[in-house]
Amino acid sequence: MTEPLPSIVVLISGGGSNLQAIIDATQVGRIRGKITAVISNKADAYGLERANKANIPTRILDHREYQDRESFDAALGDLIEEFQPSLIILAGFMRILTEDFVRRFEGRMLNIHPSLLPKYRGLHTHKRALEAGDDIHGASVHFVTPELDGGPAILQAEVPIIEGDTPESLASRVLEQEHVIYPLVASWFTDGRVRLDESGVVFDDKLLQQPLKLDQISE
Protein backbone atom coordinates (compact mmCIF):
# COMPACT_ATOMS: atom_id res chain seq x y z
CA MET A 1 0.00 0.00 0.00
CA THR A 2 1.42 3.38 -1.03
CA GLU A 3 2.06 5.78 1.82
CA PRO A 4 0.06 9.01 1.41
CA LEU A 5 2.03 12.14 0.60
CA PRO A 6 2.52 14.65 3.41
CA SER A 7 -0.22 17.29 3.49
CA ILE A 8 0.89 20.89 2.89
CA VAL A 9 -1.27 23.95 3.62
CA VAL A 10 -0.21 27.29 2.14
CA LEU A 11 -1.34 30.65 3.56
CA ILE A 12 -1.41 33.68 1.27
CA SER A 13 -2.63 37.27 1.10
CA GLY A 14 -1.57 38.37 -2.37
CA GLY A 15 -0.11 37.38 -5.70
CA GLY A 16 1.34 34.09 -4.59
CA SER A 17 4.52 33.86 -6.66
CA ASN A 18 6.16 31.78 -3.94
CA LEU A 19 3.01 29.66 -3.85
CA GLN A 20 3.51 29.07 -7.58
CA ALA A 21 7.08 27.95 -6.97
CA ILE A 22 5.82 25.47 -4.37
CA ILE A 23 3.05 24.24 -6.70
CA ASP A 24 5.54 23.72 -9.52
CA ALA A 25 7.91 21.80 -7.26
CA THR A 26 5.18 19.47 -6.00
CA GLN A 27 3.94 18.81 -9.52
CA VAL A 28 7.33 17.59 -10.73
CA GLY A 29 8.05 15.63 -7.54
CA ARG A 30 10.79 17.91 -6.17
CA ILE A 31 8.68 18.25 -3.03
CA ARG A 32 7.36 14.95 -1.69
CA GLY A 33 4.04 16.37 -0.62
CA LYS A 34 0.58 17.40 -1.72
CA ILE A 35 -0.84 20.88 -1.29
CA THR A 36 -4.21 20.09 0.25
CA ALA A 37 -5.37 23.69 0.67
CA VAL A 38 -4.50 27.29 -0.09
CA ILE A 39 -6.02 29.65 2.46
CA SER A 40 -6.22 33.42 2.02
CA ASN A 41 -7.42 36.20 4.28
CA LYS A 42 -8.22 38.24 1.15
CA ALA A 43 -10.83 37.16 -1.39
CA ASP A 44 -9.11 39.01 -4.25
CA ALA A 45 -5.67 37.44 -3.74
CA TYR A 46 -4.35 36.34 -7.13
CA GLY A 47 -2.76 33.34 -5.47
CA LEU A 48 -6.24 31.83 -5.26
CA GLU A 49 -6.33 31.81 -9.07
CA ARG A 50 -2.99 30.01 -9.14
CA ALA A 51 -4.40 27.37 -6.80
CA ASN A 52 -7.58 27.00 -8.85
CA LYS A 53 -5.57 26.44 -12.04
CA ALA A 54 -3.70 23.65 -10.25
CA ASN A 55 -6.96 22.12 -8.93
CA ILE A 56 -5.98 22.82 -5.33
CA PRO A 57 -8.82 23.46 -2.85
CA THR A 58 -9.03 27.06 -1.64
CA ARG A 59 -10.55 28.68 1.40
CA ILE A 60 -11.08 32.36 2.25
CA LEU A 61 -11.10 33.51 5.85
CA ASP A 62 -11.54 37.29 6.04
CA HIS A 63 -9.84 38.69 9.13
CA ARG A 64 -12.17 41.71 9.03
CA GLU A 65 -15.05 39.47 10.06
CA TYR A 66 -13.43 38.79 13.44
CA GLN A 67 -13.40 41.16 16.37
CA ASP A 68 -9.75 40.67 17.23
CA ARG A 69 -6.54 38.95 16.19
CA GLU A 70 -7.00 36.16 18.71
CA SER A 71 -10.41 35.08 17.45
CA PHE A 72 -9.26 35.17 13.82
CA ASP A 73 -6.17 33.11 14.58
CA ALA A 74 -8.24 30.57 16.50
CA ALA A 75 -10.60 30.17 13.54
CA LEU A 76 -7.68 30.00 11.12
CA GLY A 77 -6.03 27.32 13.22
CA ASP A 78 -9.21 25.25 13.26
CA LEU A 79 -9.52 25.59 9.47
CA ILE A 80 -5.92 24.51 8.95
CA GLU A 81 -6.40 21.49 11.20
CA GLU A 82 -9.17 20.22 8.91
CA PHE A 83 -6.46 19.39 6.37
CA GLN A 84 -4.18 17.63 8.88
CA PRO A 85 -1.03 19.27 7.51
CA SER A 86 2.48 18.01 8.05
CA LEU A 87 3.73 21.40 6.86
CA ILE A 88 2.30 24.93 6.80
CA ILE A 89 3.90 27.40 4.42
CA LEU A 90 3.46 31.16 4.77
CA ALA A 91 3.72 32.59 1.27
CA GLY A 92 3.12 36.29 1.55
CA PHE A 93 0.59 35.91 4.37
CA MET A 94 0.44 39.49 5.61
CA ARG A 95 -0.69 38.89 9.15
CA ILE A 96 1.19 39.12 12.42
CA LEU A 97 0.38 35.83 14.12
CA THR A 98 -0.50 35.48 17.77
CA GLU A 99 1.69 33.47 20.10
CA ASP A 100 -1.08 30.92 20.67
CA PHE A 101 -1.39 30.29 16.93
CA VAL A 102 2.36 29.90 16.47
CA ARG A 103 2.67 27.54 19.43
CA ARG A 104 -0.14 25.44 17.98
CA PHE A 105 1.87 24.76 14.82
CA GLU A 106 5.43 25.40 15.94
CA GLY A 107 7.98 23.16 14.29
CA ARG A 108 5.89 22.63 11.18
CA MET A 109 5.45 26.18 9.91
CA LEU A 110 7.85 27.92 7.53
CA ASN A 111 8.13 31.50 6.33
CA ILE A 112 10.33 33.29 3.82
CA HIS A 113 11.64 36.78 4.50
CA PRO A 114 13.37 39.12 2.03
CA SER A 115 16.53 39.79 3.99
CA LEU A 116 19.48 37.96 5.45
CA LEU A 117 18.02 37.48 8.90
CA PRO A 118 18.53 38.63 11.58
CA LYS A 119 19.04 41.83 9.56
CA TYR A 120 15.98 43.84 8.59
CA ARG A 121 13.09 42.12 10.23
CA GLY A 122 9.72 43.57 9.28
CA LEU A 123 8.90 45.63 6.20
CA HIS A 124 10.75 47.63 3.54
CA THR A 125 13.81 45.41 3.68
CA HIS A 126 15.18 46.33 0.24
CA LYS A 127 14.97 50.06 0.92
CA ARG A 128 16.64 49.60 4.29
CA ALA A 129 19.48 47.54 2.84
CA LEU A 130 20.15 50.21 0.20
CA GLU A 131 20.01 53.04 2.73
CA ALA A 132 22.50 51.19 4.93
CA GLY A 133 24.96 50.93 2.05
CA ASP A 134 25.04 47.12 2.16
CA ASP A 135 26.93 45.19 -0.50
CA ILE A 136 24.91 41.99 -0.01
CA HIS A 137 21.20 41.46 0.50
CA GLY A 138 19.10 38.32 0.12
CA ALA A 139 16.35 36.09 1.46
CA SER A 140 15.94 33.63 4.33
CA VAL A 141 13.67 30.64 4.91
CA HIS A 142 13.02 30.20 8.61
CA PHE A 143 10.88 28.35 11.09
CA VAL A 144 8.11 30.52 12.51
CA THR A 145 8.28 31.34 16.21
CA PRO A 146 6.29 33.91 18.21
CA GLU A 147 8.94 36.61 17.64
CA LEU A 148 8.21 38.43 14.36
CA ASP A 149 10.71 37.26 11.72
CA GLY A 150 12.74 35.94 14.65
CA GLY A 151 12.54 32.19 14.09
CA PRO A 152 15.78 30.39 13.32
CA ALA A 153 16.83 30.61 9.68
CA ILE A 154 17.43 27.40 7.76
CA LEU A 155 18.66 28.49 4.33
CA GLN A 156 19.68 31.85 2.89
CA ALA A 157 20.40 33.07 -0.63
CA GLU A 158 22.69 36.06 -0.99
CA VAL A 159 22.06 38.68 -3.68
CA PRO A 160 24.73 41.26 -4.52
CA ILE A 161 23.66 44.89 -4.48
CA ILE A 162 24.83 46.60 -7.65
CA GLU A 163 25.35 50.24 -8.48
CA GLY A 164 22.11 51.94 -9.45
CA ASP A 165 19.89 49.44 -7.66
CA THR A 166 16.48 50.63 -6.57
CA PRO A 167 14.26 48.91 -4.02
CA GLU A 168 12.27 47.54 -6.97
CA SER A 169 15.22 46.17 -8.95
CA LEU A 170 16.71 44.63 -5.84
CA ALA A 171 13.37 43.12 -4.84
CA SER A 172 13.05 41.49 -8.26
CA ARG A 173 16.41 39.73 -7.98
CA VAL A 174 15.76 38.67 -4.40
CA LEU A 175 12.38 37.22 -5.42
CA GLU A 176 14.08 35.03 -8.03
CA GLN A 177 16.16 33.49 -5.24
CA GLU A 178 13.12 33.08 -3.00
CA HIS A 179 11.62 30.86 -5.68
CA VAL A 180 14.71 28.66 -5.46
CA ILE A 181 15.22 28.33 -1.73
CA TYR A 182 11.62 28.04 -0.52
CA PRO A 183 10.75 24.85 -2.46
CA LEU A 184 14.14 23.42 -1.53
CA VAL A 185 13.57 23.83 2.21
CA ALA A 186 10.02 22.52 1.87
CA SER A 187 11.43 19.40 0.21
CA TRP A 188 13.93 18.97 3.03
CA PHE A 189 11.12 19.20 5.57
CA THR A 190 8.83 16.66 3.92
CA ASP A 191 11.81 14.33 3.43
CA GLY A 192 12.60 14.56 7.14
CA ARG A 193 15.98 16.20 6.59
CA VAL A 194 15.27 19.38 8.55
CA ARG A 195 13.43 19.90 11.81
CA LEU A 196 13.20 22.30 14.73
CA ASP A 197 13.95 21.06 18.23
CA GLU A 198 14.67 22.73 21.56
CA SER A 199 18.28 23.37 20.54
CA GLY A 200 17.54 24.93 17.16
CA VAL A 201 17.50 23.83 13.53
CA VAL A 202 18.67 20.27 12.86
CA PHE A 203 19.67 19.43 9.28
CA ASP A 204 20.68 15.91 8.32
CA ASP A 205 20.90 15.11 12.06
CA LYS A 206 23.36 17.94 12.74
CA LEU A 207 22.55 21.09 14.72
CA LEU A 208 23.09 24.16 12.55
CA GLN A 209 25.29 26.79 14.15
CA GLN A 210 24.30 29.25 11.43
CA PRO A 211 21.96 29.23 8.43
CA LEU A 212 22.97 27.26 5.36
CA LYS A 213 23.93 29.31 2.29
CA LEU A 214 22.56 28.38 -1.11
CA ASP A 215 25.92 28.75 -2.84
CA GLN A 216 27.57 26.40 -0.36
CA ILE A 217 25.22 23.42 -0.58
CA SER A 218 24.26 20.66 -2.92
CA GLU A 219 20.63 19.54 -2.71
N, C-alpha and C positions, 0 to 999 in steps of 0.2 A: 504494500500500500504506500503510495507516494505521500511524503510528509507535506502538509500545507505550507505555502510560502508565508513568511512573517508578514503580518498586517502593518501597513504604514498609513498614518493619518497626517495630512498636510494642512497647515493653517495659513491662510492668506488674507490680505486686505486689498491687494492691488493687481498689478499686471501679471505677476506670477512667472517671471522669466526663470527664476530658480526652480519653481515648480515644474516648468517645462523641461529643464535639465534633468530633474529627478524622474519625470515621466519617461523621457527618452532612455535614460539608463535602465529603468525597470523593463522597458519594452525589448531591449536587446540583451537582457540578462546580466548586465553589469552590476545591477543591484538585485540580490536574491531576496525579493520581496514583492508584495502587491499593494499598490495604493488602494485602500478600501474606501477612503473618503477624502474629499477636499472640502474644508469648512472655511467659510468667510464671514467676517462681521459686516461686510458691505455687499449689498445685493448687486451693485454695478461693477464689482471687481472683474477685470478681464480674465483673471486666472480661472474663473468659473467656466468661461468659454473653452479654455485650454483643457480643462477636466472633461467637459462635455464631449469634446472632439475625440478624447481618448476613452470614452465610455466609462468614466470614473464617476461614482455617485457623488453628488454635491449636497451640501447643506448650508443654509444661511442662518446665522444667529446674530441679529442686530443688537449691538450693545446699547443702543439708545432706548430699547424697550425695557431696560432693567434700571432699577433705581440707584444702584451703586455698583462699583467694580466687583465687590464680593459676590453679589447675587449673579452677576453675569458670569463670572469665572466658575461659580458652582454649576450653573447650567451648562456652560461650555464643557466642563469636566465630565458631566453626566453624558453629554452627547458624544464626546470622544470615547468614553468607555463602551458605548454601544458597539463599537467596531473592534474592541479588544486589541488595541494596537500593541505591537512590540516596540514600535518607534513612532515618535511624534516629531515632525519637522516643521519648524517655523520658517516660512518662506515669505518674508515681507509682511508678517502679521504685526500691524502697528498698534499693539496694545501693551501697556505695562502690566505684567501679570502679578497677581497677588501671591504672597508667600504660600498660602494654603494650596493654591493651584499648582505652584511649582513643586511643592513637597509631594503632592499627589502623584506626579509623574516624574519625579527626579530620577535621573539615571537613564531615562529613555526618551529624553527630549533634547533636540539639537537646534541650534540657531546659527545663522551666519551673520557676521558683522563686517562692514566695510572699513576696517582698519586693522593694524597689527596690534591687537590687544596685548597688554592693557592700555595702550595709547588710544585716546579719542573714543571713549565710551560715549554713547548717546548719539546725537544728531550732527549733521553738517561735518562729517569727518573729512571729506575731501578738501573743503574750504579751510578747515583748521590745519590740516597737514601742509597745505600751500602757505598759509600765513605763518606757520612755524619755520618755514624754510627747509623742510625735510627733503632728503634725497630719495628716500624709499617710503612707499606707502603700501597698501595691500588689503587683504581680507583674511578673516579668521573664522573657522568653524569651531564652535565650543558647545559644551554641555550647558544647559540652562540651570542656573541656581537662582535663589531669591534676589541676589544683588544684580541690578541692571547691567547687562553686558559684562558681568563679573565672573561668570562660570569659567572653569578651566578650559583653555584653548587646546584643541587636538591637532589641527593642521592649519598652517598659514601659507599663503602665496604672496610673495613680495612683488611689487610693481614699481619700477623706477619712475621717479618724477622727472620730467624733461622740461627743458626751457620752453616757456610759452604755454605751459599747461594751464588750463582753467579747471574749476571744479567739475565742469561737465565732461571735458576730455579725459580727465583723470578717472572720473566715475565710470566712464565707458570701458576703459582698460581694466579697471578693478573688477567690473561686472563679468568680463570675459573669464577672469580667473575664478570668480565665484562659481561659475558654471562648471568648472573643472573640479574644484576641491569639495564642493558640497555633495555631489553624487559619490565621490570617492569615499568620503567619511561615512556616508550612509551605507555603502557597501561593506565597509569594515565592520560597522555596527551589526548589520544583519548576518554577517559571517562569523560574528563572535570574536572579532579581532580587537575591538576596542570597547572599553567599559569604564564606568566611573565607580570608584569605591571610596572608602573613607580617607584613603591616602591621596587620591587624585586620579588622573587619567592613566589607565593601564592599556598598553598597546602591545599585542603579541606577548602577553604575560610579563611585560616589563613596565615598571612605573616610569612615566615620562617626567623628566626633570624640567623640560621646557617643551613648547609646542614643536611638532614636526614641521619641517619646511618642504614645500612641494618640490623644490629643485634639488633636494637631498635624498629623496626617497624613490624607490621603485614600488609599484603597486603590489 
